[in-house]
Amino acid sequence: MAFLSRTTMTPLLLTYENKSMYLHADPQGYALFDVESSEPFFRVQEPLLLVHGIMTDANTIHIVVLKTSGDLCYTLISGSSTPQTTLIAKLDIRSTRYRRLFLFPQGKIIHIFYASTHKAIPNVWHIEHRLWNGVSWHSTRMGEVVHPREPLYHVNLDSQGNLHFLTITFQGRHSLLFTNRFNGSFNIWGSPTETMKISGEVVDMAALMTSDNVHHLYWVIKTPNGQFELRTAQQIDAHELSSSWNPSHAPIKTFNSPWKSIGALEINGILWLLARTAEEVLMQNDGKGWRLISSHPALHQPLQWVHKGRRNFHQTNWLEDQFERRTPSYHHELGFTLNKQTTPWPEPFQSIPTQTIPPTPPVPAFYPELSLNSNPPPPIVVNISPTSPANIPFPISMENSTPQSTIEKLEVSDVPNVSDVFENPTEEVLQPQPLKETSVPERLVTTVTHLEEENAELQRLVSTVSHLEKENAELQRLVSTVS
């Protein structure tokens, strides 16, 4: 019997600078929405266990999905180009459950992280790293985390493209923080290091990397009297391997039961924490210490917020505004405004013209000369933009797989509710498109090699012309001397 966990799937808000998309998921599939539209821009109807996504520019969305069949799949949606999907691996879902996905596309490199636990030993979580190096997929076991409920690990990205991997594991009377770093220049992991010993059982954690590479860790300790202490530590310069972690001497705040989640963000140099218990508590630190911004009974629904800016990355638990749909709660307090535009997205999968250029590769940022011709869609209807934004990109290729998902053609005249998207699929169904074979990257490699050869030939011609010019000057000097 399959060991399937039918937990409620949390929707994701995907943002890149001031652009945003909304990824709605339930056990029967997922749909990608413009934040203002009732029409899905893209959807897949197939039973799921996990789904995660990220935007790496205004027109590029990356999605990773674990299906109930055990297929771990990756999909790239780039502008108006045909979405591309690849099968990464076939996972055991009969005796294993999976949690907590992270996705980092970096040029031609793709990083995917997830945690898994066997039903025989449910307290031990194994953290897996899947790496696409531009040619093939590789898998690395990152270690184990001991926790009775959730795998306590986090991955952050610094300004040099290095990944910072943190885990907190329970050891009976105390918890241990382990850290590791993936060198983005050489694509290798360092050695895991025991960094800090924390008294008591850590029940939750969050972490973030600021735009100036200060690494912040937040954790929640359950005290003997049943309360929950929120504490913090920071690493001043994450680029330095020898940089130590400095824990605070006192908790930021103490909360009563029940504990639900913690979210952490940095916006324009200001740190924000959102603690969710029986209340929602929003706190701010502008460099002068933590202060309370808002506290009231829980009103909002959980939301996972994945933000990619030009200088920073955040993946955190947050809440969805109950009045402004598909918008993060407390967006006014965070300094965001809603800029509504009247220019809609093109009708999904209907108004896309036939492309005469080669197919866009799964690494559009790595082959910019091809992605420039992909006719990107107009701006999103609703922009969520900070009042003083920091304008700064980020950037991906694949193996063969057989598509099992159904991409649907949606009629604009039909405007279903979000819940109806999965329950009443009455739209006309397009035939599944064959996935791009690995010959696409091979043709691109051949093209790049040909261009490199032409460039080398051009350099030789330039060198020859320079040599002839020198000989001509010498000849002119000799003629002048003879005269």
N, C-alpha and C positions, 0 to 999 in steps of 0.2 A: 504494500500500500504506500502511495506517495506521501512523504512527510511534508505537506504543504501548510503554510501558515497564512490564513486568510485575514491578515490584519488590514485595517483601513489604510489605503494609500494616500499619502499626503501630496497635495498638488505642489507644483514647483513654479516659482516665478524666476524666469531667466532674463537677466538684464546685461546689456553691454553699454556702458556709458549711459546715455539717455534713451536707449532703445530697450524694449521689453517684449517678451512673449510669455504665454501662460501654458504650462503643460499639465493637463488634467488626465488623471489615470484612475482606473478601477480594475478589478481582476479580469475584466473582459477586453481590455485594450486601453489605448491612450489616444489623446487628441491634442494637437498643438494649435493654440489660438493666438491671434492678435489680441492684445489685452482689452480691446473695445468691441470686437466682432463676435457675433453669435455663431458664425460659420467657422468651423475648424479649417485652418490653413493646411493641415496634414493630419491624417489619422490612420491608425492601425487597429484592426479588430482581431485580436488573438489573445487567449488567456495568458496573463502575466503574473509574475511574482514580484519583480522589482523593475523600476524604470528611473532613469536619471538623465539629465541633460545640461548643456551649457551653451551659451552664445559666445563666439570668438570674434565676431564683428557684426555690423548692423544687419547683415543678410545671411549669416552662416550659423546654423544650429547643429549641434552634435548630440546624439541620443544613444544611450546604451540601455539594453533591455534584457532581463532574464525571464524567459518564457516558462510556462508550466511543463513544456516538453524538455526542459533542461538546456535549451539553446541560449547561449549568451551572444547577443547580436549587437552590432554597432551600425548606426545610420548617420549619414551626412546629408544635410539639407542645405544647399548653397544657392541662394537667389532663386532664379526660375529654372535652374537645371533640374534634371530628373534626380530625385533622392536615390542615394546609393546605400545599400545594406550589405553587410558581410557577417558571416558566422565566425565568431572568435573561438568558441570552445563549446563542448557538450559537457554540462555539469551534472553531477549526481543530485537529483532533487528528491529521491525516494527516501534517503536516510539522512539528508543534510538540509539545513535551512540557511538562508543567506540574508545579510543585512548590510546597510550602510555603504552605498556606492559613492565613489569619487571618480571624476572624469577630467583629465587634463590634456587637451590637444595642444601640442607645441610644434608648429611647423610640420615636418614630416613625422614627428614622434607623437605617439598617443600613449597616455598612461591611464589605466583603469585599476581601481582598487575596490575590493569588497571583502567582507568578513563572512566566515562560514563556521557552523558548529554541527557536530554529529549528534544525533538524537540520543546516543548512548552516553555521551558526556556533554550535556548542553551548556555547562558553565565555561567550557574552554572554546574560545574563538580563534580561528586561524585567519590571519590576514594575508590576502593574496594580491600580488602586483602583476598585472598583465601589461606588457610593453610591446607596442608596434614600433619597430626601429626603421621603418621605411621599406622593409623587405619581407619580414615575417614576424609572427607573434612569439613572444617569450614570456615565461611565467616564473615568478620568484616568490617563495614563501617568506614573508616578512617576519614571522614570529607568531606568538600566541598571546592572547589576552584572557585573563580569568575574570569573569564577571557573570553573575547569575541572570542578568536580564539583557544587557546590550553590550556590544563590543565598543569599548572606550578607546577609539583612535581617531586621529585627525591628520589631514595632509594640507600643508600650506605651500605657497609659491612665493619666492622672493624676486626682487627686481632683476637678478642675473639669470633667472630661469631654473634655479635649483629648487628641488622639492624637499620639504622638511616634514618628516614622518614622526608622529608622537603617539605613544601608547601608554595607557595607565592600567596596570594589572594589580589585582588584589592578592595580598600575601597573608591573609589571616588577621593580623592586628594593624597592618599598615598597607599602603599602596605604593607602588614604584612607578616612576615616570621613566620611560625609555625613549631615546631620541635617535634618529638616523637621518642622513642627508643623501639625496641623489644628486650627483654632480651633473648639471645640465650641459656642460661643455664636453665631458668625456662619457656621459651616459653610463655611469657606474654608481653603485651604492657604496657608502662607507660601512663602518661597523656599528651595530647598535650599541648604545652607551647608556648605562644606568645613570640618570642625571639627577634625580631628586627622590627623596624618601618622604612620603606624606603619611602622617599619622591618621589612622582610621580608614573606613571604607569610602572610596570615592563612588558616588552614585551617578554622576553626570559630569560632562566636560564640554568645553568649547575652546577654540583657539583661533587666532587671527594674526596675520602678518601685515603690519602697517606699510604705507607707501615708502617710508624711510627705513624699512627692514628691521623694525623692532618687533620681536616675536612675543605675543601675549598668550598666556594660558589661563583659563578659568576652570575651576573645578568645584564640585559641591560635595561636602562631607556630611554624612548622617551622624549626628551627635548621640550620646547615650540617652539623652532625654527625649529623643524623637524629633528634634529640630534639624534644620539643614543650614549649614554655613557655606556661603559663597566666598571662595578665596581666589587669589590670583598670584601669578609669578610672571616675570618678564625677562627676556634675553635682549640686551641692549643692541647688539649688532649680530644679526643672524648670519651674516657673511663670514664672520670669524668662527672657526671651528672651536677655538678655545674660549669663546664667550660663554660665561656661566649664566645660570638661571637664578634670579633673585626673588624669592617668595616674600609676600607681604607678611607682616607680623600679626596683623589682626584681620578678621574677615571683613569683606566689603559690606555684607549684610547677612542677617540671620532670618530664616523663613520658617513658618509653621508648616506642618503636613497638610495636604499631600504635595510632594514635589513632582513636577511634570517635565519641564525642559528649560534650557538656557540658550539664549541667542546672543551673538556678539558681532558688532560691526565697527568699522572705522569709516567715517565720512568727513572729508575735508579736515583731517587731523584731529577730529573729535571721536572719542570712543563711546560706544553705546552698548548697554546690556539690557536684555529683555528677559526677566525671570517669570516663569509661568508656574503658579501654584493654584490655590483656590482664587488667587488674585493675579492680575497682570501688573508687573512692576517694571517700569522703564527708568533706567538710570543713565547718567551722562558724566563723562570725565573729560574736561577740556584742558587738562594739565594741572588743575588746582584741586584734584581729588574728586571722589564720586559724590554726586548729589541726585536726589530723587526728582524725577520729572513728572511721573504719573503713576498712580496706584489706584486700582478700582477692581471690582469683581470681574471675573473672566467673561469676556463678551465675544471674542474673536475665535476663528477656527485656525488650526495649525497650518502653516505654510513653510515650505523649504525655499530659501532664497539663495540663488546661485548668481553671483555678480562677477563679471569680468570687466575690469577697466584697463586702461593702458598702463597704469602703474600698480594696480593691486588686484587681488582676487579674494572673494569671500564666499564661503558656503556655510550657511548657518540655519538653525531653526528660527522661525519667526512666526508671525500671525498675519492673517488676511483681514483687511478692513471690511467691516460688515456693511458699510454704505457704498464705498467705491469698489466695485467688483474687480477682482484680479489686480488688486493694489495692496502693497504692504501696509499694515496698520501703523499708526503713528507717523505717517509720511509727512504730515505738517511739522511735527516736532523734529523730525530728522532733517528738515530743510528742503523737502521735495515739493514740487508743484506739478499739477496735472495740466499738460498742454494739449488740448484737444484740437485735432486737425480734421479736415473734411476729405482728405485724399485717402481713398480706401486701398487696401491691398488688391491685387488682381484676383479675379475669380479663381479659386483653387483648381489647378490642373486643367483649365479650359482655355485661357487666353495666352498660354505660353507658345510663342512662335517656334517653328521648326528651326533648330540650330544647324548651321552648315559647318561650324567649326568643330574640332575634335571635342569629345566629351570632357567636361570639367573633371579633373582628377580629384581623388579624395583628399588632396592636399592643396586647396586653392591658394593658401598663403605661401606655399612653397613653390608654386608655379604661377606667379602673378600675371605673366603674359597671357595665360589662358583664361584666368578667372575674370580679367577685365572685360571680356566679351560676352559675359553670361547674362547681360541685360537684367540687372537686379531690380526687384520690385520697388515701388515708391515707398516713402517713409511710413512707419507704423502709425495707425490712427491716433493712438494715445501714447505720448512720450512721458515717461516719468523722469524728470531731470532735477538734479540738485540746483538750488538757487545760485550757488557759486561753483559750478562744475570744474573739475580738474580735467581739461581736455588732453587726453593722451591716448598699440593694437595687440593683437595677439593672434597669434594664429589661433590638411591632414591626410591611408591607402590600404589596399585591402586584399583579403584572400577570397576564394570562391565560396559561394554558398547558394543554396536553392531557396528562393523566396517562398515563404508560406503565408505571409501577411497579405491583407487585401487593402489596397489604396483606393479610396472611394472618390467618385466624382460628385461634387456637391452642388446643388442648385441654389443660386442666390435667393430665389423667390421663397425657398423653404428656410425658415429661421428657427431651428429647434432650440430647446433648452439644452443646457449642458448635460443634464441627466439623460435627455432623449437621444443624445449622440450615440450612445451605446445600446439603448434599449429598442429604438425604432429606426433601424437603418433602411430607409425607404429609397435612398438615392440610387442612381444608376451606378453600377460597379464597373470600373475599368479593368481590363485584363492585366494581371500581374506583369510587371516589367522584368525582364531578365536582368540579373545583377551584372555589374561590370566585372569582367574577368581580370585576372592578374596581368593579362596582356596589355591592359591600358597603361599601368605604370611602366611595363616593358617598352611600349612604344614611346612613352614620354622620356624614358631613360635614353632610348636611341636618338630621339630628337635633341635632347640636351647634349648628348655626345657629339652629334653632328654639328651643333652650334659651337661647341667647344673647339672642334677641329677647324671650323671656318674662322673662329676667332684667332686660333694659333696661326693659320695661314695669313690672316690680316696682319698679325704682329710681325711675321717674317717679311711681308711686303713693306711694311713701314720701316723695318730695319734696313732693307735693301735700298729703299729710297734715300734714307738718311746717309747710307754709305756712299751712294752715287753723288749726293750733294757735296759730301766732303771731298770726293775725288775731283769734282768739277771746280770747287774752290781752289784746290791745290793746283789744278791745271791753269786756272786763271792767274794764279800767283806766278807760276813759271813763265807764262807768256809775257806777263808784265815785266819780269826780270830780264828776259831775253830782249825785249823791246828797249 
